[in-house]
Amino acid sequence: MGVFLGEDPLILIILTGMFGGSAAWMSGRAVADTWRPAWMAAASGLGLALVTRFLTYGLFDGALLSPVGYLRDAALLAALGLVAWRLRLAAKMVGQYPWLYQSSGPFSWKERT
């Protein structure tokens, strides 16, 4: 488990999970609010992973050039951004076009009959 985590699990949870995750969540919502495609939400997670790797290195003496650490952070942050994007897009479709669509769950919508 130490090889996968690469650093202290508390640092991973606080820095990547809470700080990076909240930034990925907000960027995913912002991408959906401007009607941009999903790959932009995932790309913002990749950029945020670079930031979390640098902060781990600078603040906690972690490995800066760790491919496993970067891929782990990028996967987590891109996934959070995509979840936020889809939730916001579904809410927007139902809220903005209530005569056309109705909610069929938190991630989807369906046409009104």
Buried (B, 14 or more C-beta within 10 A) or exposed (E): EEEEEBBBEEBBEEBBBEBBBEBBBBBBBBBBEEEBEBEBBBBBBBBBBEBBBEBBBEEEEBBEEBEEBBEBBBBBBBBBBBBBBBBBBBBBBBEEEEEEBBBEEEEEBEEEE
